[in-house]
Amino acid sequence: MRPYIKEDWYKTKVKKYIEKYGDVPPPWIVNPDSHPQSLRWRMGEGETLIMILGAWFETEFNDEEERINYFRKYPAPPRWLPWMAGVIWNLEPWQQEKFDYEPYFNKLRKLGFEGTSDFQKDFYDEQWALKETEESKKINFRRTKSKVDLKLEYAQLWKLYKKKWLSVVIALIICLILYLLSLQIK
């Protein structure tokens, strides 16, 4: 069990998703024009959705049949089929150098899921790279803007600390001079 399921932020997000969708939705329902390897699923709201969905699945769906029924309500686009198979059968493809999804695609076909024959075409479609490039430009612009803002903040802080540092050095020099003078007086 994931420790954050007891946190208020988690409970609030789950409640909002359920109010809007009836469940915590899979990624392609929230962002239908996205690719499973998009940066959006590795940071920010997308990453949060994946975390919430994973934790919610662990608490809501105890067996394979329940998970299959969930995905029958939310059929995946072909590019998302490996991800869906991974959730249904708790796959860990990163544990192997080369993972073969074909046996799971066969299972999906037998269960009535469509799109397994279109997986390669959809997954490697150039449109996803173009969309990712556009999304990256937006993210980089925000990131660049933030870096500029941070540089300004650092510059302002440096001026402030430089003034204080200079004051401290001057105070130390005065103290040293006074000390040396006091030694001469004795």
BELMODA-V298807 format. One record per residue. N is the residue number from 1. PHI is phi as a letter, one per 20 degrees, with the letter a starting at -180 (999 if undefined). PSI is psi in whole degrees, -180 to 180 (none if undefined). D_CENTER is the distance of its C-alpha to the mean C-alpha in Angstrom with 1 decimal. Layout:
n: (N/N)
phi: (PHI/PHI)
psi: (PSI/PSI)
d_center: (D_CENTER/D_CENTER)
//
This chain:
n: (1/2/3/4/5/6/7/8/9/10/11/12/13/14/15/16/17/18/19/20/21/22/23/24/25/26/27/28/29/30/31/32/33/34/35/36/37/38/39/40/41/42/43/44/45/46/47/48/49/50/51/52/53/54/55/56/57/58/59/60/61/62/63/64/65/66/67/68/69/70/71/72/73/74/75/76/77/78/79/80/81/82/83/84/85/86/87/88/89/90/91/92/93/94/95/96/97/98/99/100/101/102/103/104/105/106/107/108/109/110/111/112/113/114/115/116/117/118/119/120/121/122/123/124/125/126/127/128/129/130/131/132/133/134/135/136/137/138/139/140/141/142/143/144/145/146/147/148/149/150/151/152/153/154/155/156/157/158/159/160/161/162/163/164/165/166/167/168/169/170/171/172/173/174/175/176/177/178/179/180/181/182/183/184/185/186)
phi: (999/e/f/f/f/e/f/f/f/f/f/f/f/g/g/f/f/f/f/e/d/n/b/e/f/f/g/f/e/f/c/f/e/d/d/f/d/f/f/g/e/d/a/m/f/f/f/f/g/f/f/f/f/f/f/f/g/f/e/e/c/e/c/g/f/f/f/f/f/g/f/f/f/c/g/e/f/g/f/e/f/f/f/f/g/f/f/f/d/l/f/c/f/f/f/c/f/c/d/d/e/g/g/f/f/f/f/f/g/f/e/n/f/d/o/f/f/e/g/g/f/f/f/e/f/f/g/f/f/f/f/f/f/f/f/f/f/f/f/f/f/f/f/f/g/f/f/f/g/f/f/f/f/f/f/f/f/f/g/f/f/f/f/f/f/f/f/f/f/f/f/f/f/f/f/f/f/f/f/f/f/f/f/f/f/f)
psi: (143/132/-27/-6/-14/-6/148/-39/-39/-50/-40/-46/-45/-46/-45/-44/-44/-40/-39/-41/-15/-16/175/117/157/162/-37/-13/-41/-43/83/-28/37/161/145/-20/14/149/-26/-24/1/1/158/-146/-35/-46/-39/-43/-45/-43/-47/-45/-44/-46/-41/-41/-43/-33/-29/-34/105/-20/168/-43/-40/-41/-41/-44/-38/-48/-18/-32/-28/70/137/143/155/-40/-21/-2/-42/-40/-46/-45/-41/-39/-43/-46/16/49/151/73/-25/-11/-12/151/-44/118/134/111/-11/-43/-33/-33/-39/-43/-44/-42/-46/-29/-5/7/139/163/-3/-34/-16/2/-55/-48/-46/-44/-40/12/135/-26/-31/-37/-40/-43/-41/-39/-45/-43/-41/-39/-43/-45/-45/-36/-47/-43/-43/-44/-42/-41/-40/-46/-43/-41/-41/-44/-44/-41/-43/-42/-41/-43/-45/-49/-35/-42/-46/-41/-44/-41/-41/-43/-45/-42/-41/-40/-43/-44/-42/-44/-46/-40/-47/-39/-39/-32/-36/-33/-36/none)
d_center: (19.3/16.1/17.4/15.2/16.9/19.7/17.8/18.7/15.3/14.5/18.0/17.8/14.7/16.4/19.6/18.4/17.0/20.3/22.4/21.0/20.7/22.8/20.0/16.3/15.9/14.4/11.9/15.0/16.7/14.2/13.8/17.0/17.1/13.9/13.8/12.0/11.3/10.0/7.6/6.4/5.0/3.3/2.4/4.6/6.4/5.3/2.7/5.7/8.0/7.6/8.3/11.0/12.4/12.8/14.6/16.5/17.7/19.0/21.0/22.2/23.0/25.2/26.6/26.2/28.3/26.2/23.0/25.0/26.3/22.9/22.1/25.6/24.7/21.6/22.7/20.2/20.8/22.0/19.0/17.0/19.9/18.9/15.7/17.9/20.5/18.2/17.5/21.2/22.7/20.1/20.1/18.7/19.3/17.9/20.8/23.2/24.0/24.6/23.6/25.9/24.5/27.9/29.2/26.3/26.8/30.4/29.5/27.5/30.5/32.8/30.8/31.1/27.7/28.1/26.6/26.7/29.2/27.1/24.0/24.9/25.9/22.8/20.3/22.0/23.0/23.1/21.8/18.2/18.6/20.2/17.6/14.9/17.4/17.9/14.3/14.1/17.3/16.0/13.0/15.6/18.1/16.1/15.3/19.0/20.2/18.4/20.0/23.3/23.0/22.3/25.2/27.4/26.5/27.2/30.4/31.5/30.8/32.6/35.6/35.7/35.5/37.9/40.4/40.0/40.2/43.3/44.8/44.2/45.9/48.8/49.2/49.3/51.9/54.0/53.9/54.9/57.7/58.9/58.9/60.8/63.3/63.7/64.6/67.2/68.8/69.5)
//
